[in-house]
Amino acid sequence: MIKKILFICIFFLALWIADKSQKSLSVNQNMKNIKLPYFEDARIKDINIDFSKKTLRHFLVLGELVNQGDFLKYNQTNNWKRVNITYDNKLYKAKIKLHGKRPDGHSNGFIYHSYSVKLKKGKTINGYRKFKLVVNKRLNKAKATLKLAQQFDLLVMPIFPVKVNFNEKKFDSEYSFIPAIDENFTDKIGKGTLYFFKEVEQKNSYNELDLKSFLFNTPYFVDKNESNKNYSKFFEKKLKETLKKDYKFNPGIPEQIIQRFSKLNNSIYENKHEDALQYFEKDYIQNYLLVMLLSAESGHQHIYGNQQVAYDFATGYFYPFITWDSTIDVDKYLDKNENVFELMKYYADDTYLPLMNYLVNNVDIKEGVIFKINNFIQNSSTKNFIDKKLLSEINKKNYLEELQKYIKKIETDKFKRLISLEKEKFISDLRFQKIGYLESGTFIFNTGKHFIDENLIFPKEIDVLIKSDTEIILKKNISLIINGNFSALGTKQNPVTVKSEDDKLSFGVFAVIGGNKKKVKIKYMNILNPSEKFIDGKYLSGGLTLYNFESVNIENFEMYNAKGEDGINIKYTKKCELKNITIKNSAYDAIDIDNCKVNGEKLLIKNFSNNDKNGDGLDFYYSNAVLKNIEISGFKDKGISIGENSSLKIYNSNIFDNRIGLAVKDDSCLFLNGENEFNDNDFDISIYKKKNNYGSGTLINNSMKNNLIIEKDEKAKIIENFDEYKCF
């Protein structure tokens, strides 16, 4: 009886709310139909959502609870509800709930709220299974910062404008489609090693401000009088709980990741800003701060519950991520006597922002930001440099002119430079003094043999050169890691050699981690018996590991008996030139290339023993490549794997004796050109979809070769003689 009375009360309450909401519709018409400028080129097709009457009443009640500020009851009743969604003439079964634990700013009244959506497993819309439909007014204050961040190639919340129709198009509103920021998102942008660790959600609990980052900050529950304490242990505990519950890493890896975060957090707390570039990539973090200043971001992006940072499991770098929590506040920086960099350290005058303080105190970072600001303002009138409407928005009250005046007052020649702890250790380390010498910021190895029996790690500020007739011998599992520009300049008669102490035992890795303006040049180099390495929260998967460069140039290189995940692993490099490469007997993938533009010529990749543990000869991820005169044979999986939005053109090559010669998958394209030979493969070409958030592959056969053994799924495309076909 009581349940029946309660149901009737809720029913009539819902009717009253519906009537009240309908009457207010005319007030909200303009707001619900507002379009965000700058993002229209990313618009997707309309999404249609059909609620049952019961679900409609449920969301009306939730909306009223939000209006009343009763967030506890709202969170207790905001459960997933089943709905039907139609997109591109396809019907999807989905679950939906209101977005946010405190969603003020996420509603235009009636049913026009921000929603979290998840489709059935295996289904995607716009490439994503999980996404949010966000009312545009929530993004209105952040739109300029978000768009400006895109121009500087920063990690930024993507915006896909979409019109959403409710209940057979009876109601509609403009929204922004925003994918869930998770492993599917990083995979789709070609940054599969990035992790957005988020605080684990406890069932039946209401925590208004879950962490989106575990970098040091002042917890929201702390009294301002205690805000200067070190809360690193608090963040360490939270990260440990999250890694244990929500992520699957090999044993020992979570501890390394936690240690990496803890080192940075203690450095932030102690303001050891001279060490900042051990944790942040220089050009990225300069551009990040540049965007914060150019858009007059208020600091709201960096408070406890809003700060979001991606961690790169490959490089160990941290990348701040720009979200809808960015807000513009030009008045914060105008008519103030303080240095603009000092103003960046606080939100709303008194909320201290530890990460911003840490970054802007670093002299190298700050000098780069000053240079970039002047460069931006000087070029802002250049045609096609920046969208003029965007420029007008960020230049309200002549903000850019005033900003440049402030910048000119800063006397960079008086900056106090401090040597990083890592560089101090390097200068005093006798191991380095025994094997080479430092000249103008470059460490040069002495020629001859060098025996290394413990990990040798160069600090970030030091470039490395190895000359011909140099041999580096490493003990079992020992690695050499460089953090800067690298050159190995051998000759045909006297190559540079890196090998294990014992032919039956593998050393760790020879790894170089750079920055997007760093370069690698290798000529006549041999590597024997490498493996892989987990170290300091980083996974270095290649015997030769090369991460994050402007260019990589490798010519006349040989590798034998790689035991790790990859023989050569190259990631996040703008341009890769590979010529005269020989790799034999790799346990898994011989060459793995992620997010690079590649030219390859005369590559010989062979496995002729039974050591291949289901690897590939060449594995491409999110890359564009042109290969000529390639020979690949003896792989138990694929000769060449072309995956995740990759495009490969191959000429005059020989692919034989593999399970699959060439695999084209996950929205990738293969162009067969010239005289290519396929022999003794189980399948010469396989075309299919492997990952749910992608489509199948496409083969463009321009070689006039018709006797290929091809397997394909029903979505695969085969196009004959169309070299100008556009993959993407």
DAQUI-V921440 format. One line per field, one symbol per residue. ss: DSSP state (@ for helix, = for strand, . for the rest). burial: 1 if it has 24 or more other ideal C-beta (glycine too) atoms within 12 Angstrom, else 0. A space follows every 10 residues. Layout:
ss = ???
burial = ???
//
This chain:
ss = .@@@@@@@@@ @@@@@@@@@@ @@@.@@@@@@ @@.......@ @@....==== ..@@@@@@@@ @@@@@@@@.. @@@@@@@... =======..= ========.. ......=... ..=.=====. ....=..=.= =====@@@.. ..@@@@@@@@ @....=...= ======.... =========. ..@@@@@@.. ...==..... .......... .......... ...@@@.... .@@@@@@@@@ @@@@@@.... ..@@@@@@@@ @@@@@@@@@. ..@@@@@@.. .@@@@@@@@@ @@@@..=..@ @@......== ==.....=== .=.....=.@ @@.......@ @@@..==... ==.@@@@@@@ ..@@@@@@@@ @@@@@@@@@. .......@@@ @@@@.@@@@@ @@@@@@@@.. .@@@...... @@@@@@@@.@ @@@@@====. .====..=== ==...==... ..=====..= ====.....= ==...====. .....===== .........= ===.....== ========.. ..===..=== .========= ========== .....===== ========== ====....== ========== ======.... .....===== =..======= ===....=== ===...==== =..===...= =====...== ===...===. ..======.. .......=== =........= ==....==== ........
burial = 0000000000 0001001100 1001100100 1100110110 0001011111 1000111111 1111111000 1001101100 1011111000 0101111111 1111111111 1111111110 0011111111 1111111111 1111111111 1101111111 1111110000 1111111111 1111111111 1111111110 0000001011 1111111110 0000001001 1101110111 1110001000 0011011111 1111111110 1111111111 1111111111 1111111111 1111111111 1111111111 1111111111 0110000001 1011111000 1111111111 1111111111 0111011001 0000010001 1011100011 0111011001 0000000001 1110010000 0100110100 0011100001 0100111111 1111111101 1111101111 1111111111 0000111111 1000011111 1111110111 1111111111 1111111111 1111111110 1111111111 1111111111 1111111111 1111111111 1111111111 1111111000 1100111111 1111111111 1111111111 1111111111 1011111111 1111111111 1110011100 1011111111 1011111111 1110100101 1100011100 00000010
//
